[in-house]
Amino acid sequence: MKSSIKQLRAAILCCLSLLLSLTFSSHIQAALQVKLAEPNWQFLLNSQPVSPTSAQLDASERSFAQQIQPLLNAQNYEQVAKAFSSRELAQDSAALQQLRGQVMLSLKRYDDAELALKAALLKLPDLALAHRSLSMLYMLKKDYQQARTHLTRSIELGVADAQLYGQLAFINLNSQHAASAIAGYQQALYLDPDNSQWQQGLLYAWLNSHNFAAAQRLVEDMLEQGKHAKPSELWLLRSQIAMQQQQPQVALSSLEMALQLAPQDNENTLLAAKLHVQHGSVARAVELLAGSLSSVNESNQVDVLAALEQILPWLLSQASSDKSQEKYAASLLDATRVLNLKGREQAKLNLFRGQLALQQNHTDKAKRYLTEAIEQEPLLGDALLALAKVYQKQNLSQQAELYFVRATAIPKVKLQALLANAQLQIEQNNYAQALELLQQAARVEPNRRDIQQNVRELQKIVRQDQYAS
């Protein structure tokens, strides 16, 4: 009978140890995203010369047109607008109304421009350049629905150049019509092949349509041309495309090139550090992250601390089998001493220092750091569990149980605390209490068959123990 209980007890303890190791394991998240600058789309305000169009001036307007012509040639639009102010808009011809609209558009007097251009279209609905000017006005006002209407009509009326196709593509891209945007940007590039704006637009359209192979070919071409104003953005795009295609090494090398060109980009520096931990050099990851610590400020502190909270647990989890990871963790923790943190943030660093001390078998130092962490943040569940484990290893079961019970009240670590406390009670031969703890764990995770199996095995021990007594 005693032999049977010992066998069951050993099996349960072994299983609980495995459960705890799985529950405590930490890793770097694989879903990483490169931070890209928002596209800066530039549209030419004066894409057509300000002048009368195919609409005809009335005979009575010719002297006025001759009067303002030198001002138009000199691009003195303020004086042209002043001249128009002495005339009634409704009395002018469509040609002069359109000209007034173009002048007002050049002066960024959008309401006046809209009024004049609409008046021209009331008289001549097929006035192509009025449609074109209105499309630009609505683009500038970000009223893309109306801009699309006038752009489409301009093209139907035969006014179609790279700007129009590019603007229409931009609207389609903003409206989540990636396929139409691709067609528009390709047409714009056909007419204006060296325009980096259309190239960038096509890149984003390819990315939004998940055609990463085409996007990769285009970004490679743009890098070879060497004409892009901000090559670091191209390298970031190359990195993002490589990540989408599950090419971490290409992504990492591209990101490193981008950082050489724009080293002040803190978010992508942190991303490079995370990628290096997974797919590159841990030493480089620590170097990048330590460098970020020296330039922490209010704007980037949250991101830096988040990266630390991802990378340090991973390094510590690997340290038991790879001493070099322990060295990197120690180096990184030393670098954090430049931070002036308080409360929960400082408590987390003390937690990591305590865990490192445990790896190095410095039990007293570990207890000191973990105790400080709990004093700074009483609800830091991982610190409570770690300190309980220290006391458990020192055979101080009452102190260990106290911290396990405290950890049980914290939802994030409740399951780990129940399992660890159950393990402690089994080691103390307190089977009934261990069973109660495992049953609580089963209620926390009702679908865990491994916990249910341990409950059944422990019930056997309790019954045999009762029978034996």
C-alpha positions as CSV (number, residue, x, y, z in Angstrom):
1,M,0.0,0.0,0.0
2,K,2.7,2.5,0.9
3,S,4.7,1.6,-2.2
4,S,1.6,2.3,-4.3
5,I,1.1,5.7,-2.7
6,K,4.8,6.5,-3.2
7,Q,4.5,5.6,-6.9
8,L,1.4,7.7,-7.4
9,R,3.0,10.6,-5.4
10,A,6.1,10.5,-7.6
11,A,4.0,10.4,-10.8
12,I,1.9,13.4,-9.7
13,L,5.0,15.4,-8.6
14,C,6.6,14.7,-12.0
15,C,3.5,15.8,-13.9
16,L,3.1,18.9,-11.8
17,S,6.7,19.9,-12.4
18,L,6.1,19.6,-16.1
19,L,2.9,21.6,-15.9
20,L,4.7,24.4,-14.0
21,S,7.5,24.5,-16.5
22,L,5.1,24.9,-19.3
23,T,3.0,27.5,-17.5
24,F,6.1,29.6,-16.5
25,S,7.7,29.4,-20.0
26,S,8.1,32.8,-21.8
27,H,8.9,33.6,-25.4
28,I,9.3,36.5,-27.8
29,Q,6.2,37.2,-29.8
30,A,6.7,36.3,-33.4
31,A,4.1,38.8,-34.8
32,L,6.5,41.7,-35.2
33,Q,5.6,44.8,-37.3
34,V,8.0,47.3,-38.7
35,K,7.1,50.9,-37.9
36,L,6.8,52.8,-41.2
37,A,6.3,56.5,-41.7
38,E,3.0,57.6,-43.1
39,P,3.2,58.2,-46.9
40,N,3.5,61.9,-47.7
41,W,1.5,62.3,-50.9
42,Q,2.2,65.6,-52.7
43,F,-0.2,66.8,-55.3
44,L,0.6,69.7,-57.6
45,L,-1.8,72.6,-57.0
46,N,-1.0,74.2,-60.3
47,S,-1.0,71.1,-62.5
48,Q,-2.4,73.2,-65.4
49,P,-1.6,76.8,-66.3
50,V,-4.1,79.3,-65.1
51,S,-5.6,80.6,-68.3
52,P,-8.9,80.6,-70.2
53,T,-9.7,77.2,-71.6
54,S,-11.7,75.8,-74.5
55,A,-14.7,77.6,-73.1
56,Q,-15.1,80.9,-75.0
57,L,-14.9,84.4,-73.5
58,D,-17.8,86.7,-74.2
59,A,-16.9,89.7,-76.4
60,S,-17.6,92.0,-73.5
61,E,-15.0,90.2,-71.4
62,R,-12.0,90.5,-73.7
63,S,-10.9,93.8,-72.4
64,F,-10.9,92.5,-68.8
65,A,-9.0,89.4,-70.0
66,Q,-6.4,91.6,-71.6
67,Q,-6.2,93.7,-68.4
68,I,-5.4,90.7,-66.2
69,Q,-3.2,88.8,-68.7
70,P,0.1,90.4,-67.5
71,L,-0.8,89.6,-63.9
72,L,-1.5,86.0,-64.8
73,N,1.8,85.8,-66.7
74,A,3.6,87.2,-63.6
75,Q,1.6,84.7,-61.3
76,N,0.4,87.8,-59.4
77,Y,-2.8,86.0,-58.3
78,E,-3.6,88.3,-55.5
79,Q,-4.0,91.2,-57.9
80,V,-6.0,89.0,-60.3
81,A,-8.3,88.1,-57.4
82,K,-8.7,91.8,-56.6
83,A,-9.7,92.5,-60.2
84,F,-12.3,89.7,-60.1
85,S,-13.7,91.1,-56.9
86,S,-15.2,94.0,-58.9
87,R,-17.2,91.6,-61.1
88,E,-20.4,89.7,-60.4
89,L,-19.7,86.0,-60.6
90,A,-23.1,85.1,-62.0
91,Q,-22.7,87.5,-64.9
92,D,-19.4,86.1,-66.1
93,S,-19.1,83.4,-68.8
94,A,-18.1,79.8,-68.0
95,A,-14.6,80.5,-69.2
96,L,-14.1,83.5,-66.9
97,Q,-15.8,81.7,-63.9
98,Q,-13.4,78.8,-64.4
99,L,-10.4,81.1,-64.5
100,R,-11.6,82.8,-61.3
101,G,-11.9,79.3,-59.7
102,Q,-8.3,78.4,-60.7
103,V,-7.0,81.7,-59.3
104,M,-8.8,81.2,-56.0
105,L,-7.6,77.6,-55.9
106,S,-4.0,78.8,-56.3
107,L,-4.6,81.3,-53.4
108,K,-6.0,78.4,-51.3
109,R,-9.3,80.2,-51.1
110,Y,-11.2,77.0,-51.4
111,D,-14.7,78.1,-50.7
112,D,-14.5,80.9,-53.3
113,A,-12.9,78.4,-55.8
114,E,-15.6,75.9,-55.3
115,L,-18.3,78.5,-55.9
116,A,-16.7,79.7,-59.1
117,L,-16.0,76.3,-60.5
118,K,-19.5,75.0,-59.8
119,A,-20.9,78.1,-61.5
120,A,-18.8,77.3,-64.6
121,L,-20.1,73.7,-64.7
122,L,-23.7,74.9,-64.4
123,K,-23.2,76.7,-67.6
124,L,-21.0,74.1,-69.3
125,P,-21.3,70.7,-67.6
126,D,-18.6,69.2,-69.8
127,L,-16.0,71.8,-69.1
128,A,-13.1,69.3,-68.5
129,L,-10.6,71.6,-66.8
130,A,-13.3,72.8,-64.4
131,H,-13.9,69.2,-63.4
132,R,-10.1,68.8,-63.0
133,S,-9.8,71.9,-60.8
134,L,-12.7,70.8,-58.6
135,S,-11.1,67.3,-58.2
136,M,-8.0,69.0,-57.0
137,L,-10.0,71.2,-54.6
138,Y,-11.7,68.2,-53.1
139,M,-8.5,66.3,-52.9
140,L,-7.0,69.1,-50.8
141,K,-10.2,69.2,-48.6
142,K,-9.9,65.3,-48.3
143,D,-13.4,65.0,-49.7
144,Y,-12.4,61.9,-51.7
145,Q,-15.9,60.9,-52.8
146,Q,-16.5,64.1,-54.6
147,A,-12.9,64.2,-55.9
148,R,-13.4,60.8,-57.5
149,T,-16.5,62.0,-59.3
150,H,-14.7,64.9,-60.9
151,L,-11.5,63.0,-61.6
152,T,-13.5,60.3,-63.4
153,R,-15.4,62.9,-65.4
154,S,-12.1,64.7,-66.4
155,I,-10.7,61.4,-67.7
156,E,-13.9,60.7,-69.6
157,L,-13.7,64.2,-71.2
158,G,-10.1,63.5,-72.4
159,V,-8.1,65.3,-69.8
160,A,-5.9,62.4,-68.6
161,D,-2.3,62.8,-67.4
162,A,-0.1,61.2,-64.7
163,Q,-1.4,63.5,-62.0
164,L,-5.0,62.5,-62.6
165,Y,-4.3,58.8,-62.7
166,G,-2.2,59.1,-59.6
167,Q,-4.8,61.1,-57.7
168,L,-7.5,58.6,-58.6
169,A,-5.3,55.7,-57.5
170,F,-4.6,57.5,-54.2
171,I,-8.4,57.8,-53.6
172,N,-8.9,54.2,-54.4
173,L,-6.1,53.2,-52.0
174,N,-7.7,55.2,-49.3
175,S,-11.0,53.6,-50.0
176,Q,-9.6,50.1,-49.6
177,H,-9.8,49.4,-53.4
178,A,-6.3,48.1,-53.8
179,A,-6.7,46.5,-57.2
180,S,-8.0,49.8,-58.7
181,A,-5.3,51.7,-57.0
182,I,-2.7,49.4,-58.6
183,A,-4.1,50.0,-62.1
184,G,-4.1,53.8,-61.5
185,Y,-0.6,54.0,-60.2
186,Q,0.7,51.8,-63.0
187,Q,-0.9,54.1,-65.6
188,A,0.6,57.1,-63.8
189,L,4.0,55.5,-63.9
190,Y,3.6,54.6,-67.5
191,L,3.2,58.4,-68.2
192,D,5.7,59.5,-65.6
193,P,8.1,56.6,-64.9
194,D,10.5,58.5,-62.6
195,N,7.9,59.9,-60.2
196,S,8.8,58.5,-56.8
197,Q,5.4,59.4,-55.5
198,W,3.6,57.1,-57.9
199,Q,6.2,54.4,-57.1
200,Q,5.6,54.7,-53.4
201,G,1.8,54.6,-54.0
202,L,2.1,51.5,-56.1
203,L,4.2,49.9,-53.3
204,Y,1.5,50.5,-50.8
205,A,-1.1,49.3,-53.1
206,W,0.8,46.0,-53.7
207,L,1.2,45.7,-49.9
208,N,-2.5,46.3,-49.2
209,S,-3.4,43.7,-51.8
210,H,-0.9,41.2,-50.2
211,N,1.0,40.9,-53.5
212,F,4.3,40.8,-51.7
213,A,6.3,39.4,-54.6
214,A,5.4,42.4,-56.8
215,A,6.1,44.8,-54.0
216,Q,9.5,43.2,-53.4
217,R,10.4,43.6,-57.1
218,L,9.4,47.2,-57.1
219,V,11.3,48.1,-53.9
220,E,14.4,46.4,-55.2
221,D,14.1,48.5,-58.4
222,M,13.7,51.7,-56.4
223,L,16.8,50.9,-54.3
224,E,18.8,50.3,-57.4
225,Q,17.7,53.6,-58.9
226,G,18.9,55.4,-55.7
227,K,16.6,58.4,-56.4
228,H,14.3,58.1,-53.3
229,A,14.5,61.1,-51.0
230,K,14.4,58.8,-47.9
231,P,16.2,55.5,-48.6
232,S,15.7,54.4,-45.0
233,E,12.0,54.1,-45.7
234,L,12.7,51.8,-48.6
235,W,14.8,49.6,-46.5
236,L,12.0,49.5,-43.9
237,L,9.5,48.5,-46.6
238,R,11.9,45.8,-47.8
239,S,12.1,44.6,-44.2
240,Q,8.3,44.5,-43.8
241,I,7.9,42.6,-47.1
242,A,10.5,40.1,-46.0
243,M,8.7,39.6,-42.7
244,Q,5.4,39.0,-44.5
245,Q,7.1,36.4,-46.6
246,Q,8.7,34.6,-43.6
247,Q,12.2,35.7,-44.5
248,P,13.5,36.9,-41.1
249,Q,17.2,37.1,-42.1
250,V,16.4,39.4,-45.1
251,A,14.1,41.4,-42.8
252,L,16.8,41.8,-40.2
253,S,19.5,42.8,-42.7
254,S,17.1,45.4,-44.2
255,L,16.2,46.7,-40.8
256,E,19.9,47.1,-39.9
257,M,20.5,49.0,-43.1
258,A,17.6,51.3,-42.3
259,L,19.0,51.9,-38.8
260,Q,22.4,52.8,-40.3
261,L,20.6,55.5,-42.3
262,A,18.2,56.6,-39.5
263,P,19.8,55.5,-36.2
264,Q,17.4,57.8,-34.2
265,D,14.4,55.6,-35.0
266,N,13.8,54.1,-31.5
267,E,10.9,51.9,-32.3
268,N,12.6,50.1,-35.2
269,T,15.8,49.8,-33.1
270,L,13.7,47.9,-30.5
271,L,12.2,45.8,-33.3
272,A,15.7,44.9,-34.6
273,A,16.7,43.9,-31.0
274,K,13.7,41.5,-30.9
275,L,14.5,40.0,-34.3
276,H,18.1,39.5,-33.3
277,V,17.0,37.5,-30.3
278,Q,15.0,35.2,-32.5
279,H,17.0,35.0,-35.7
280,G,20.3,36.9,-35.4
281,S,22.8,37.8,-32.8
282,V,21.8,37.9,-29.1
283,A,24.9,40.1,-28.5
284,R,23.6,42.6,-31.1
285,A,20.2,42.5,-29.5
286,V,21.6,43.4,-26.1
287,E,23.8,46.1,-27.7
288,L,20.8,47.7,-29.4
289,L,18.6,47.5,-26.4
290,A,21.3,48.8,-24.1
291,G,21.8,51.7,-26.5
292,S,18.1,52.6,-26.3
293,L,18.3,52.7,-22.5
294,S,20.8,55.5,-22.7
295,S,18.3,57.7,-24.6
296,V,15.1,56.9,-22.8
297,N,12.6,59.7,-22.5
298,E,8.9,60.2,-21.8
299,S,8.0,59.4,-25.4
300,N,9.8,56.1,-25.8
301,Q,10.0,54.8,-22.2
302,V,6.9,52.6,-22.5
303,D,8.3,50.9,-25.7
304,V,11.7,50.4,-24.2
305,L,10.3,48.8,-21.0
306,A,8.0,46.6,-23.1
307,A,11.0,45.3,-25.1
308,L,12.9,44.6,-21.8
309,E,9.9,42.7,-20.5
310,Q,10.0,40.5,-23.6
311,I,13.7,39.9,-24.0
312,L,14.9,39.5,-20.4
313,P,12.5,36.6,-19.5
314,W,13.6,34.9,-22.7
315,L,17.3,35.3,-21.9
316,L,16.7,34.0,-18.3
317,S,14.7,31.0,-19.5
318,Q,17.6,30.1,-21.8
319,A,20.3,30.7,-19.2
320,S,19.9,27.3,-17.5
321,S,21.1,25.5,-20.7
322,D,23.3,28.3,-22.2
323,K,25.5,30.3,-19.8
324,S,26.1,32.9,-22.5
325,Q,22.4,34.0,-22.2
326,E,23.0,34.5,-18.5
327,K,25.9,36.8,-19.3
328,Y,23.7,38.8,-21.8
329,A,20.9,39.0,-19.2
330,A,23.4,40.3,-16.6
331,S,24.8,42.9,-19.1
332,L,21.3,44.1,-20.0
333,L,20.2,44.4,-16.4
334,D,23.4,46.4,-15.6
335,A,22.5,48.8,-18.4
336,T,19.0,49.4,-16.8
337,R,20.6,51.1,-13.8
338,V,20.6,54.3,-15.8
339,L,16.8,54.3,-15.6
340,N,15.1,56.3,-12.9
341,L,12.1,54.1,-12.3
342,K,9.7,53.7,-9.5
343,G,6.8,51.5,-8.5
344,R,5.8,48.6,-10.8
345,E,8.4,49.3,-13.4
346,Q,11.3,49.2,-10.9
347,A,9.6,46.1,-9.3
348,K,9.8,44.2,-12.6
349,L,13.5,45.0,-13.0
350,N,14.1,43.7,-9.4
351,L,12.1,40.6,-10.3
352,F,14.5,40.0,-13.2
353,R,17.5,40.6,-11.0
354,G,16.1,38.1,-8.5
355,Q,15.6,35.5,-11.2
356,L,19.1,36.0,-12.5
357,A,20.5,35.7,-9.0
358,L,18.7,32.4,-8.7
359,Q,20.2,31.2,-11.9
360,Q,23.6,32.1,-10.4
361,N,22.8,30.3,-7.1
362,H,23.0,33.5,-5.1
363,T,20.0,32.7,-2.9
364,D,20.3,35.6,-0.5
365,K,20.7,38.1,-3.2
366,A,17.7,36.6,-5.0
367,K,15.6,36.9,-1.8
368,R,16.6,40.5,-1.4
369,Y,15.7,41.5,-4.9
370,L,12.4,39.6,-4.9
371,T,11.4,41.0,-1.5
372,E,12.2,44.6,-2.8
373,A,10.1,43.8,-5.9
374,I,7.1,42.8,-3.7
375,E,7.5,45.8,-1.5
376,Q,7.4,48.0,-4.6
377,E,4.5,46.2,-6.2
378,P,2.6,43.9,-3.8
379,L,0.5,42.5,-6.7
380,L,3.5,41.4,-8.8
381,G,2.5,37.8,-9.1
382,D,5.7,36.5,-10.7
383,A,7.8,37.9,-7.9
384,L,5.5,36.2,-5.3
385,L,5.8,32.9,-7.0
386,A,9.6,33.2,-7.4
387,L,10.1,34.1,-3.7
388,A,7.8,31.2,-2.7
389,K,10.0,28.9,-4.8
390,V,13.1,30.1,-3.0
391,Y,11.6,29.3,0.4
392,Q,10.4,26.0,-0.9
393,K,14.0,25.1,-2.0
394,Q,15.2,26.0,1.5
395,N,12.6,23.7,3.0
396,L,10.8,26.7,4.6
397,S,7.4,25.4,3.7
398,Q,5.3,27.8,5.8
399,Q,6.9,30.9,4.3
400,A,6.6,29.3,0.8
401,E,2.9,28.5,1.3
402,L,2.3,32.1,2.5
403,Y,3.5,33.5,-0.8
404,F,1.7,30.9,-2.9
405,V,-1.5,31.8,-1.2
406,R,-0.9,35.5,-1.9
407,A,-0.2,34.8,-5.5
408,T,-3.4,32.8,-5.8
409,A,-5.4,36.0,-5.4
410,I,-3.8,37.4,-8.6
411,P,-5.7,36.2,-11.7
412,K,-2.7,36.3,-14.0
413,V,-0.7,33.8,-11.9
414,K,-3.6,32.0,-10.1
415,L,-3.2,28.7,-11.9
416,Q,0.6,28.6,-11.4
417,A,0.2,29.4,-7.7
418,L,-2.4,26.6,-7.2
419,L,-0.3,24.1,-9.0
420,A,2.9,25.1,-7.2
421,N,1.2,25.1,-3.8
422,A,-0.3,21.6,-4.6
423,Q,3.2,20.4,-5.3
424,L,4.4,21.8,-2.0
425,Q,1.6,20.1,-0.1
426,I,2.3,16.8,-1.8
427,E,6.0,17.1,-0.8
428,Q,4.7,17.6,2.8
429,N,2.4,14.6,2.5
430,N,-0.7,16.9,2.9
431,Y,-2.6,15.0,0.3
432,A,-6.1,16.2,1.2
433,Q,-5.0,19.9,1.0
434,A,-3.2,19.2,-2.2
435,L,-6.3,17.7,-3.7
436,E,-8.4,20.7,-2.8
437,L,-5.8,23.0,-4.5
438,L,-5.8,20.8,-7.6
439,Q,-9.6,20.9,-7.7
440,Q,-9.4,24.7,-7.6
441,A,-6.9,24.6,-10.5
442,A,-9.3,22.4,-12.5
443,R,-12.1,24.9,-12.0
444,V,-9.7,27.7,-13.3
445,E,-8.9,25.6,-16.4
446,P,-11.8,23.1,-16.8
447,N,-10.5,21.9,-20.2
448,R,-7.1,20.8,-19.0
449,R,-7.1,17.0,-19.1
450,D,-3.7,16.8,-17.5
451,I,-4.9,18.6,-14.4
452,Q,-8.1,16.4,-14.3
453,Q,-5.9,13.3,-14.5
454,N,-3.8,14.6,-11.5
455,V,-7.0,15.2,-9.5
456,R,-8.1,11.6,-10.1
457,E,-4.7,10.2,-9.2
458,L,-4.5,12.3,-6.0
459,Q,-8.1,11.2,-5.1
460,K,-6.7,7.6,-5.2
461,I,-3.9,8.6,-2.8
462,V,-6.4,10.3,-0.4
463,R,-8.7,7.3,-0.3
464,Q,-5.8,4.9,0.2
465,D,-4.4,7.1,2.9
466,Q,-7.7,7.2,4.7
467,Y,-8.1,3.5,4.3
468,A,-4.6,2.9,5.7
469,S,-5.3,5.1,8.8
